[in-house]
Amino acid sequence: LTTTSRRRRHAFELPICLDRSIRNHGLQVHTALRSAIIDGLLRPQMKLPSSRSLAEQLGVRRNAIVAAYEHLFSDGLVEARHGAGTYVAAQLPARPSTTPPAQFKIAQGPRRAFALGNTHADAFLLRRLASNVRRRIATATDDQLGYGDPRGSEHLRTQIARHLAANRGIRCDPGCVVIVSGTQHGLRLCTDALLSPGDAVWMEDPGYYAARNTLETVGMKLVPVPVDAAGIVVASGLRSNPSAKAAYVTPSHQFPTGVTMSMARRVALLEWARSSKAWIMEDDYDSEFRFAGPPLTALAGLSGERVVYIGTFTKTLFAGLRLAYLVLPPGVVERVVLARAAQDRFPPHFMQDAVADLMSDGILAAHTRRMRSRYREARDALATALKNAAGGALRIAVPTQGLHMLAYLPNRLPKETAMHIREVADVETKLLSEMRINRRGPDGFILGFSGHDIKELNAAARRLGRAAKDHCGAADKMAR
Ligand SMILES: Cc1ncc(COP(=O)(O)O)c(C=O)c1O
Protein backbone atom coordinates (compact mmCIF):
# COMPACT_ATOMS: atom_id res chain seq x y z
CA LEU A 1 0.00 0.00 0.00
CA THR A 2 1.19 3.46 -0.76
CA THR A 3 1.12 6.03 2.03
CA THR A 4 -1.91 7.73 0.49
CA SER A 5 -3.98 4.57 0.16
CA ARG A 6 -3.01 3.50 3.70
CA ARG A 7 -4.18 6.88 4.91
CA ARG A 8 -7.36 6.54 2.87
CA ARG A 9 -8.17 3.10 4.33
CA HIS A 10 -7.75 4.49 7.85
CA ALA A 11 -10.07 7.39 7.04
CA PHE A 12 -12.76 5.15 5.53
CA GLU A 13 -13.11 3.38 8.84
CA LEU A 14 -14.96 6.39 10.31
CA PRO A 15 -18.63 5.38 10.31
CA ILE A 16 -20.16 8.72 9.41
CA CYS A 17 -22.17 10.03 6.56
CA LEU A 18 -22.89 13.64 5.71
CA ASP A 19 -26.27 15.28 5.48
CA ARG A 20 -25.91 17.07 2.14
CA SER A 21 -29.07 19.12 2.76
CA ILE A 22 -27.04 21.28 5.18
CA ARG A 23 -25.44 24.00 3.06
CA ASN A 24 -22.32 24.66 5.11
CA HIS A 25 -19.74 21.83 4.77
CA GLY A 26 -18.20 22.52 8.18
CA LEU A 27 -21.66 22.11 9.73
CA GLN A 28 -22.28 18.92 7.74
CA VAL A 29 -19.12 17.38 9.20
CA HIS A 30 -19.79 18.70 12.71
CA THR A 31 -23.34 17.31 12.73
CA ALA A 32 -22.21 13.88 11.52
CA LEU A 33 -19.31 13.63 13.98
CA ARG A 34 -21.38 14.92 16.90
CA SER A 35 -24.04 12.25 16.29
CA ALA A 36 -21.42 9.53 15.92
CA ILE A 37 -19.77 10.55 19.22
CA ILE A 38 -23.03 10.96 21.15
CA ASP A 39 -24.43 7.69 19.77
CA GLY A 40 -21.30 5.88 20.92
CA LEU A 41 -20.08 4.96 17.41
CA LEU A 42 -16.84 6.82 18.16
CA ARG A 43 -15.58 5.71 21.55
CA PRO A 44 -14.06 8.01 24.21
CA GLN A 45 -10.36 8.71 23.68
CA MET A 46 -10.41 7.38 20.12
CA LYS A 47 -8.05 9.22 17.84
CA LEU A 48 -9.76 11.04 15.01
CA PRO A 49 -8.18 11.18 11.54
CA SER A 50 -6.12 14.20 10.63
CA SER A 51 -8.03 16.97 8.95
CA ARG A 52 -6.31 16.21 5.66
CA SER A 53 -7.21 12.53 5.66
CA LEU A 54 -10.83 13.11 6.74
CA ALA A 55 -11.23 15.81 4.10
CA GLU A 56 -10.07 13.27 1.54
CA GLN A 57 -12.52 10.65 2.79
CA LEU A 58 -15.50 12.95 2.85
CA GLY A 59 -14.68 14.90 -0.28
CA VAL A 60 -14.77 18.29 1.41
CA ARG A 61 -12.16 21.00 1.87
CA ARG A 62 -9.74 20.66 4.73
CA ASN A 63 -10.88 23.94 6.34
CA ALA A 64 -14.40 22.44 6.70
CA ILE A 65 -12.88 19.66 8.84
CA VAL A 66 -10.83 22.16 10.85
CA ALA A 67 -13.98 24.22 11.52
CA ALA A 68 -15.91 21.07 12.52
CA TYR A 69 -13.14 19.96 14.93
CA GLU A 70 -13.07 23.43 16.50
CA HIS A 71 -16.83 23.37 16.92
CA LEU A 72 -16.65 19.89 18.54
CA PHE A 73 -13.88 21.17 20.76
CA SER A 74 -16.07 24.01 22.05
CA ASP A 75 -18.91 21.47 22.54
CA GLY A 76 -16.51 19.54 24.81
CA LEU A 77 -16.87 16.44 22.63
CA VAL A 78 -13.23 16.25 21.45
CA GLU A 79 -9.84 17.06 22.98
CA ALA A 80 -6.76 18.33 21.22
CA ARG A 81 -3.53 16.69 22.44
CA HIS A 82 -0.59 18.85 21.76
CA GLY A 83 1.32 17.53 18.75
CA ALA A 84 -0.63 14.25 18.82
CA GLY A 85 -3.88 15.12 17.04
CA THR A 86 -7.57 15.21 17.94
CA TYR A 87 -9.26 12.65 20.22
CA VAL A 88 -12.81 11.93 21.25
CA ALA A 89 -13.17 13.36 24.78
CA ALA A 90 -12.56 10.95 27.66
CA GLN A 91 -15.71 12.07 29.48
CA LEU A 92 -18.84 12.25 27.38
CA PRO A 93 -22.30 13.36 28.44
CA ALA A 94 -24.77 10.50 29.01
CA ARG A 95 -26.50 9.52 25.80
CA PRO A 96 -29.91 11.18 25.56
CA SER A 97 -32.76 8.70 25.65
CA THR A 98 -34.45 8.18 22.33
CA THR A 99 -36.95 5.70 23.70
CA PRO A 100 -40.49 6.84 22.87
CA PRO A 101 -42.96 6.93 25.79
CA ALA A 102 -44.88 3.72 26.40
CA GLN A 103 -48.04 3.53 24.34
CA PHE A 104 -51.02 5.09 26.07
CA LYS A 105 -54.46 6.04 24.96
CA ILE A 106 -55.23 9.69 24.38
CA ALA A 107 -58.90 10.53 23.97
CA GLN A 108 -58.70 12.54 20.78
CA GLY A 109 -59.03 12.20 17.06
CA PRO A 110 -62.14 12.66 14.95
CA ARG A 111 -65.06 13.10 17.30
CA ARG A 112 -67.83 10.63 16.58
CA ALA A 113 -71.56 11.00 17.13
CA PHE A 114 -72.50 11.74 20.76
CA ALA A 115 -69.04 13.01 21.75
CA LEU A 116 -69.47 15.92 24.16
CA GLY A 117 -67.81 19.29 23.69
CA ASN A 118 -68.31 19.39 19.92
CA THR A 119 -69.66 22.54 18.29
CA HIS A 120 -70.07 23.87 14.80
CA ALA A 121 -67.90 26.85 13.88
CA ASP A 122 -69.04 27.98 10.44
CA ALA A 123 -66.77 29.45 7.78
CA PHE A 124 -68.19 32.95 8.21
CA LEU A 125 -67.43 33.01 11.93
CA LEU A 126 -63.92 31.63 11.45
CA ARG A 127 -63.15 34.18 8.72
CA ARG A 128 -64.24 37.02 11.03
CA LEU A 129 -62.22 35.63 13.92
CA ALA A 130 -59.14 35.21 11.70
CA SER A 131 -59.39 38.75 10.36
CA ASN A 132 -59.83 40.12 13.89
CA VAL A 133 -56.73 38.26 15.08
CA ARG A 134 -54.69 39.45 12.09
CA ARG A 135 -55.76 43.07 12.66
CA ARG A 136 -55.10 42.86 16.40
CA ILE A 137 -51.57 41.57 15.82
CA ALA A 138 -50.83 44.11 13.10
CA THR A 139 -51.94 47.05 15.25
CA ALA A 140 -50.66 45.85 18.64
CA THR A 141 -49.25 48.50 20.96
CA ASP A 142 -46.09 47.90 23.02
CA ASP A 143 -48.36 47.31 25.98
CA GLN A 144 -50.29 44.61 24.18
CA LEU A 145 -47.05 42.89 23.23
CA GLY A 146 -46.04 42.72 26.88
CA TYR A 147 -47.35 40.83 29.89
CA GLY A 148 -50.17 43.23 30.69
CA ASP A 149 -52.90 42.87 33.28
CA PRO A 150 -52.87 39.37 34.80
CA ARG A 151 -56.67 39.31 34.69
CA GLY A 152 -56.56 39.34 30.87
CA SER A 153 -57.71 41.80 28.20
CA GLU A 154 -59.77 44.70 29.49
CA HIS A 155 -61.72 44.81 26.23
CA LEU A 156 -62.81 41.18 26.65
CA ARG A 157 -63.54 41.58 30.36
CA THR A 158 -65.74 44.60 29.58
CA GLN A 159 -67.65 42.69 26.89
CA ILE A 160 -68.15 39.75 29.23
CA ALA A 161 -69.47 42.01 32.01
CA ARG A 162 -71.97 43.54 29.54
CA HIS A 163 -73.04 40.13 28.25
CA LEU A 164 -73.61 38.82 31.78
CA ALA A 165 -75.63 41.89 32.81
CA ALA A 166 -77.89 41.54 29.78
CA ASN A 167 -78.29 37.77 29.77
CA ARG A 168 -77.53 36.29 33.18
CA GLY A 169 -78.65 38.96 35.59
CA ILE A 170 -75.10 39.42 36.89
CA ARG A 171 -73.94 42.95 37.62
CA CYS A 172 -70.19 43.03 37.94
CA ASP A 173 -67.33 45.39 37.38
CA PRO A 174 -64.96 44.25 34.55
CA GLY A 175 -62.24 44.43 37.22
CA CYS A 176 -63.79 41.35 38.86
CA VAL A 177 -63.61 39.29 35.65
CA VAL A 178 -60.55 37.09 35.18
CA ILE A 179 -59.85 35.38 31.85
CA VAL A 180 -58.70 31.76 32.12
CA SER A 181 -57.89 28.89 29.75
CA GLY A 182 -60.99 26.81 30.43
CA THR A 183 -63.33 25.85 33.21
CA GLN A 184 -60.92 23.42 34.85
CA HIS A 185 -58.21 26.06 34.88
CA GLY A 186 -60.63 28.51 36.50
CA LEU A 187 -61.56 25.95 39.14
CA ARG A 188 -57.95 25.23 39.88
CA LEU A 189 -57.19 28.90 40.26
CA CYS A 190 -60.07 29.26 42.73
CA THR A 191 -58.97 26.30 44.81
CA ASP A 192 -55.40 27.64 44.92
CA ALA A 193 -56.57 31.08 46.02
CA LEU A 194 -59.53 30.30 48.26
CA LEU A 195 -59.16 26.77 49.61
CA SER A 196 -56.51 24.52 51.16
CA PRO A 197 -55.67 20.90 50.37
CA GLY A 198 -57.85 18.62 52.47
CA ASP A 199 -60.80 21.02 52.52
CA ALA A 200 -64.19 19.36 52.06
CA VAL A 201 -66.06 20.36 48.89
CA TRP A 202 -69.64 19.41 48.02
CA MET A 203 -69.77 17.81 44.60
CA GLU A 204 -72.97 17.14 42.69
CA ASP A 205 -73.47 13.38 42.32
CA PRO A 206 -73.74 12.57 39.45
CA GLY A 207 -71.59 15.46 38.35
CA TYR A 208 -69.08 16.84 35.86
CA TYR A 209 -66.21 14.34 35.69
CA ALA A 210 -63.61 16.94 34.65
CA ALA A 211 -64.40 19.19 37.63
CA ARG A 212 -64.25 16.17 39.94
CA ASN A 213 -60.88 15.27 38.46
CA THR A 214 -59.50 18.78 39.04
CA LEU A 215 -60.82 19.04 42.59
CA GLU A 216 -59.45 15.62 43.52
CA THR A 217 -56.09 16.35 41.93
CA VAL A 218 -55.59 19.48 44.01
CA GLY A 219 -56.34 17.53 47.18
CA MET A 220 -59.92 18.50 47.94
CA LYS A 221 -61.98 16.02 49.94
CA LEU A 222 -65.08 15.50 47.83
CA VAL A 223 -68.42 15.18 49.56
CA PRO A 224 -70.89 13.59 47.10
CA VAL A 225 -74.26 15.32 47.35
CA PRO A 226 -77.17 13.75 45.43
CA VAL A 227 -79.11 15.57 42.76
CA ASP A 228 -82.88 15.28 42.32
CA ALA A 229 -85.41 16.99 40.08
CA ALA A 230 -84.74 20.32 41.86
CA GLY A 231 -80.94 20.15 41.65
CA ILE A 232 -78.39 19.50 44.37
CA VAL A 233 -80.09 18.28 47.56
CA VAL A 234 -78.80 20.94 49.95
CA ALA A 235 -80.32 19.20 53.00
CA SER A 236 -78.27 16.12 52.19
CA GLY A 237 -75.08 18.19 51.96
CA LEU A 238 -75.93 19.73 55.32
CA ARG A 239 -76.33 16.28 56.83
CA SER A 240 -73.10 14.89 55.32
CA ASN A 241 -70.74 17.79 55.88
CA PRO A 242 -72.18 21.17 56.92
CA SER A 243 -68.75 22.68 57.43
CA ALA A 244 -67.51 22.02 53.89
CA LYS A 245 -65.55 24.95 52.50
CA ALA A 246 -67.08 25.02 49.03
CA ALA A 247 -69.65 23.53 46.68
CA TYR A 248 -69.25 22.92 42.95
CA VAL A 249 -72.62 23.24 41.18
CA THR A 250 -74.17 23.57 37.70
CA PRO A 251 -77.48 25.22 38.70
CA SER A 252 -78.76 26.38 35.30
CA HIS A 253 -78.44 22.98 33.66
CA GLN A 254 -77.11 20.30 35.94
CA PHE A 255 -74.44 18.14 34.32
CA PRO A 256 -75.32 15.47 33.37
CA THR A 257 -78.97 15.16 34.47
CA GLY A 258 -80.08 18.42 32.85
CA VAL A 259 -82.28 19.56 35.77
CA THR A 260 -82.54 23.22 36.74
CA MET A 261 -81.96 24.11 40.37
CA SER A 262 -85.20 25.34 41.95
CA MET A 263 -85.38 28.77 43.56
CA ALA A 264 -85.87 27.19 47.01
CA ARG A 265 -82.64 25.21 46.60
CA ARG A 266 -80.79 28.27 45.32
CA VAL A 267 -81.82 30.25 48.35
CA ALA A 268 -80.87 27.36 50.69
CA LEU A 269 -77.46 26.95 49.02
CA LEU A 270 -76.69 30.67 49.16
CA GLU A 271 -77.80 30.81 52.78
CA TRP A 272 -75.53 27.88 53.71
CA ALA A 273 -72.58 29.53 51.93
CA ARG A 274 -73.24 32.87 53.63
CA SER A 275 -73.63 31.48 57.13
CA SER A 276 -70.74 29.02 56.96
CA LYS A 277 -68.47 31.27 54.87
CA ALA A 278 -68.20 28.64 52.16
CA TRP A 279 -67.62 29.32 48.45
CA ILE A 280 -70.01 28.33 45.71
CA MET A 281 -68.37 27.57 42.38
CA GLU A 282 -71.09 28.06 39.82
CA ASP A 283 -70.27 26.41 36.49
CA ASP A 284 -72.60 28.03 33.96
CA TYR A 285 -71.34 26.23 30.89
CA ASP A 286 -74.20 26.18 28.39
CA SER A 287 -76.92 28.66 29.34
CA GLU A 288 -76.57 30.47 25.99
CA PHE A 289 -78.37 27.47 24.49
CA ARG A 290 -81.86 27.65 25.93
CA PHE A 291 -84.46 26.24 23.58
CA ALA A 292 -87.58 27.19 25.52
CA GLY A 293 -88.55 29.61 28.28
CA PRO A 294 -86.73 32.67 29.56
CA PRO A 295 -83.08 32.52 30.63
CA LEU A 296 -82.67 31.88 34.35
CA THR A 297 -80.80 34.26 36.58
CA ALA A 298 -77.47 32.81 37.63
CA LEU A 299 -76.71 32.20 41.31
CA ALA A 300 -74.10 34.94 41.03
CA GLY A 301 -76.91 37.23 39.92
CA LEU A 302 -78.91 36.49 43.07
CA SER A 303 -76.00 37.13 45.42
CA GLY A 304 -72.41 37.58 44.38
CA GLU A 305 -71.04 37.61 47.91
CA ARG A 306 -69.91 33.95 48.15
CA VAL A 307 -70.26 32.88 44.52
CA VAL A 308 -67.50 32.44 41.97
CA TYR A 309 -69.13 32.32 38.55
CA ILE A 310 -67.41 30.32 35.80
CA GLY A 311 -68.37 30.91 32.17
CA THR A 312 -66.79 29.50 29.01
CA PHE A 313 -66.59 30.09 25.25
CA THR A 314 -66.34 26.35 24.63
CA LYS A 315 -70.02 25.98 23.76
CA THR A 316 -70.68 29.30 22.02
CA LEU A 317 -67.48 29.10 19.96
CA PHE A 318 -65.32 25.97 20.18
CA ALA A 319 -63.36 23.97 22.72
CA GLY A 320 -59.95 24.44 21.06
CA LEU A 321 -60.12 28.17 21.78
CA ARG A 322 -59.42 27.46 25.48
CA LEU A 323 -61.09 30.63 26.66
CA ALA A 324 -63.22 30.89 29.79
CA TYR A 325 -63.70 33.39 32.61
CA LEU A 326 -64.33 33.82 36.29
CA VAL A 327 -66.46 36.48 37.89
CA LEU A 328 -65.15 36.93 41.41
CA PRO A 329 -66.55 38.59 44.51
CA PRO A 330 -64.64 41.92 44.65
CA GLY A 331 -62.95 41.00 47.94
CA VAL A 332 -61.05 38.04 46.48
CA VAL A 333 -59.84 39.39 43.13
CA GLU A 334 -56.41 40.22 44.52
CA ARG A 335 -56.00 36.73 46.06
CA VAL A 336 -56.84 35.08 42.77
CA VAL A 337 -54.49 37.35 40.83
CA LEU A 338 -51.68 36.53 43.27
CA ALA A 339 -52.38 32.80 42.95
CA ARG A 340 -52.27 33.18 39.18
CA ALA A 341 -48.77 34.61 39.33
CA ALA A 342 -47.58 31.18 40.45
CA GLN A 343 -49.25 29.45 37.48
CA ASP A 344 -49.44 31.41 34.26
CA ARG A 345 -50.58 34.73 32.84
CA PHE A 346 -53.56 34.48 30.54
CA PRO A 347 -54.39 33.05 27.12
CA PRO A 348 -52.90 35.10 24.22
CA HIS A 349 -54.01 38.71 24.20
CA PHE A 350 -54.71 38.82 20.46
CA MET A 351 -57.17 35.98 20.66
CA GLN A 352 -58.92 37.57 23.64
CA ASP A 353 -59.28 40.90 21.85
CA ALA A 354 -60.37 39.18 18.65
CA VAL A 355 -63.14 37.37 20.55
CA ALA A 356 -64.10 40.62 22.30
CA ASP A 357 -64.44 42.19 18.83
CA LEU A 358 -66.81 39.36 17.83
CA MET A 359 -68.88 40.28 20.89
CA SER A 360 -68.86 44.06 20.42
CA ASP A 361 -69.70 43.73 16.70
CA GLY A 362 -72.69 41.49 17.46
CA ILE A 363 -71.10 38.60 15.50
CA LEU A 364 -71.03 36.23 18.45
CA ALA A 365 -74.67 36.88 19.35
CA ALA A 366 -75.73 36.25 15.73
CA HIS A 367 -73.63 33.08 15.59
CA THR A 368 -75.20 31.85 18.83
CA ARG A 369 -78.69 32.44 17.40
CA ARG A 370 -77.81 30.50 14.23
CA MET A 371 -76.31 27.67 16.25
CA ARG A 372 -79.29 27.56 18.61
CA SER A 373 -81.59 26.64 15.74
CA ARG A 374 -79.03 24.26 14.22
CA TYR A 375 -78.55 22.44 17.51
CA ARG A 376 -82.30 22.36 18.19
CA GLU A 377 -82.75 20.60 14.86
CA ALA A 378 -80.02 18.09 15.78
CA ARG A 379 -81.63 17.52 19.18
CA ASP A 380 -85.04 16.81 17.63
CA ALA A 381 -83.62 14.50 14.96
CA LEU A 382 -81.71 12.55 17.59
CA ALA A 383 -84.71 12.22 19.92
CA THR A 384 -86.93 10.95 17.09
CA ALA A 385 -84.39 8.46 15.72
CA LEU A 386 -83.62 7.13 19.18
CA LYS A 387 -87.29 6.72 20.14
CA ASN A 388 -88.04 4.90 16.91
CA ALA A 389 -85.09 2.53 17.26
CA ALA A 390 -85.26 1.83 21.00
CA GLY A 391 -88.99 1.38 21.42
CA GLY A 392 -89.51 1.47 25.18
CA ALA A 393 -85.97 0.33 26.03
CA LEU A 394 -84.70 3.88 26.62
CA ARG A 395 -86.39 6.77 28.43
CA ILE A 396 -85.31 9.87 26.59
CA ALA A 397 -85.13 13.21 28.38
CA VAL A 398 -85.28 15.87 25.67
CA PRO A 399 -83.49 18.92 27.12
CA THR A 400 -84.84 22.45 26.98
CA GLN A 401 -81.30 23.73 27.39
CA GLY A 402 -77.80 22.65 26.51
CA LEU A 403 -76.10 20.42 24.04
CA HIS A 404 -76.52 16.92 25.42
CA MET A 405 -79.45 14.56 25.94
CA LEU A 406 -79.91 11.77 28.45
CA ALA A 407 -81.26 8.36 27.47
CA TYR A 408 -82.01 6.31 30.59
CA LEU A 409 -81.97 2.54 30.78
CA PRO A 410 -84.59 0.80 32.92
CA ASN A 411 -83.70 0.48 36.60
CA ARG A 412 -82.12 -2.59 38.10
CA LEU A 413 -80.28 -3.93 35.06
CA PRO A 414 -76.91 -5.62 35.69
CA LYS A 415 -74.28 -2.91 36.10
CA GLU A 416 -72.31 -3.77 32.95
CA THR A 417 -75.38 -3.46 30.69
CA ALA A 418 -74.78 0.14 29.59
CA MET A 419 -71.15 -0.63 28.82
CA HIS A 420 -72.11 -3.64 26.70
CA ILE A 421 -74.71 -1.66 24.79
CA ARG A 422 -72.18 1.10 24.12
CA GLU A 423 -69.72 -1.45 22.80
CA VAL A 424 -72.22 -3.20 20.56
CA ALA A 425 -73.56 0.10 19.21
CA ASP A 426 -69.99 1.36 18.69
CA VAL A 427 -70.76 4.94 19.77
CA GLU A 428 -68.71 7.53 21.66
CA THR A 429 -70.98 8.18 24.61
CA LYS A 430 -70.32 8.70 28.27
CA LEU A 431 -72.40 6.76 30.77
CA LEU A 432 -74.40 8.20 33.61
CA SER A 433 -72.74 5.67 35.93
CA GLU A 434 -69.33 7.09 34.97
CA MET A 435 -70.43 10.45 36.38
CA ARG A 436 -71.38 9.07 39.77
CA ILE A 437 -69.29 8.92 42.91
CA ASN A 438 -71.84 6.70 44.67
CA ARG A 439 -72.80 4.20 42.03
CA ARG A 440 -76.49 4.03 42.79
CA GLY A 441 -79.45 4.90 40.58
CA PRO A 442 -80.34 4.21 36.96
CA ASP A 443 -77.71 4.12 34.25
CA GLY A 444 -77.97 5.70 30.84
CA PHE A 445 -76.21 7.43 27.99
CA ILE A 446 -75.09 11.06 27.80
CA LEU A 447 -75.49 11.99 24.17
CA GLY A 448 -73.84 15.11 22.79
CA PHE A 449 -75.68 16.29 19.69
CA SER A 450 -74.06 19.64 18.83
CA GLY A 451 -71.51 19.90 16.05
CA HIS A 452 -72.36 16.44 14.68
CA ASP A 453 -73.79 15.79 11.27
CA ILE A 454 -77.51 14.87 11.48
CA LYS A 455 -77.03 11.83 9.21
CA GLU A 456 -74.29 10.55 11.51
CA LEU A 457 -76.47 11.22 14.58
CA ASN A 458 -79.37 9.30 13.03
CA ALA A 459 -77.22 6.30 12.14
CA ALA A 460 -75.62 6.22 15.61
CA ALA A 461 -79.05 6.61 17.26
CA ARG A 462 -80.35 3.63 15.30
CA ARG A 463 -77.39 1.50 16.40
CA LEU A 464 -77.73 2.57 20.03
CA GLY A 465 -81.51 2.15 20.08
CA ARG A 466 -81.34 -1.31 18.53
CA ALA A 467 -78.58 -2.45 20.89
CA ALA A 468 -80.57 -1.19 23.90
CA LYS A 469 -83.72 -2.93 22.70
CA ASP A 470 -81.87 -6.23 22.16
CA HIS A 471 -80.18 -6.14 25.56
CA CYS A 472 -83.25 -5.09 27.48
CA GLY A 473 -85.35 -7.75 25.70
CA ALA A 474 -82.79 -10.40 26.63
CA ALA A 475 -82.63 -9.14 30.24
CA ASP A 476 -86.45 -9.29 30.46
CA LYS A 477 -86.50 -12.89 29.26
CA MET A 478 -83.85 -13.84 31.81
CA ALA A 479 -85.82 -12.17 34.60
CA ARG A 480 -88.99 -14.12 33.64
C1 LIG B 1 -70.27 20.83 33.00
C2 LIG B 1 -69.29 21.46 32.07
N1 LIG B 1 -68.61 22.54 32.48
C3 LIG B 1 -67.74 23.15 31.68
C4 LIG B 1 -67.49 22.70 30.39
C5 LIG B 1 -66.51 23.43 29.53
O1 LIG B 1 -65.22 23.21 29.91
P1 LIG B 1 -64.01 24.06 29.29
O2 LIG B 1 -64.31 25.50 29.51
O3 LIG B 1 -62.84 23.60 30.08
O4 LIG B 1 -63.89 23.69 27.86
C6 LIG B 1 -68.16 21.59 29.92
C7 LIG B 1 -67.82 21.11 28.58
O5 LIG B 1 -68.31 20.36 27.88
C8 LIG B 1 -69.10 20.94 30.78
O6 LIG B 1 -69.78 19.87 30.37
The ligand as a MOL file (V3000), in Angstrom:
LIG
                    3D

  0  0  0     0  0            999 V3000
M  V30 BEGIN CTAB
M  V30 COUNTS 16 16 0 0 0
M  V30 BEGIN ATOM
M  V30 1 C -70.2670 20.8300 33.0030 0
M  V30 2 C -69.2940 21.4610 32.0660 0
M  V30 3 N -68.6100 22.5380 32.4760 0
M  V30 4 C -67.7370 23.1480 31.6800 0
M  V30 5 C -67.4940 22.7050 30.3900 0
M  V30 6 C -66.5070 23.4340 29.5310 0
M  V30 7 O -65.2220 23.2130 29.9100 0
M  V30 8 P -64.0100 24.0620 29.2920 0
M  V30 9 O -64.3110 25.5020 29.5140 0
M  V30 10 O -62.8390 23.5970 30.0850 0
M  V30 11 O -63.8920 23.6880 27.8640 0
M  V30 12 C -68.1600 21.5920 29.9220 0
M  V30 13 C -67.8210 21.1130 28.5760 0
M  V30 14 O -68.3060 20.3630 27.8800 0
M  V30 15 C -69.1030 20.9380 30.7780 0
M  V30 16 O -69.7760 19.8650 30.3650 0
M  V30 END ATOM
M  V30 BEGIN BOND
M  V30 1 1 1 2
M  V30 2 1 2 3
M  V30 3 2 2 15
M  V30 4 2 3 4
M  V30 5 1 4 5
M  V30 6 1 5 6
M  V30 7 2 5 12
M  V30 8 1 6 7
M  V30 9 1 7 8
M  V30 10 2 8 9
M  V30 11 1 8 10
M  V30 12 1 8 11
M  V30 13 1 12 13
M  V30 14 1 12 15
M  V30 15 2 13 14
M  V30 16 1 15 16
M  V30 END BOND
M  V30 END CTAB
M  END
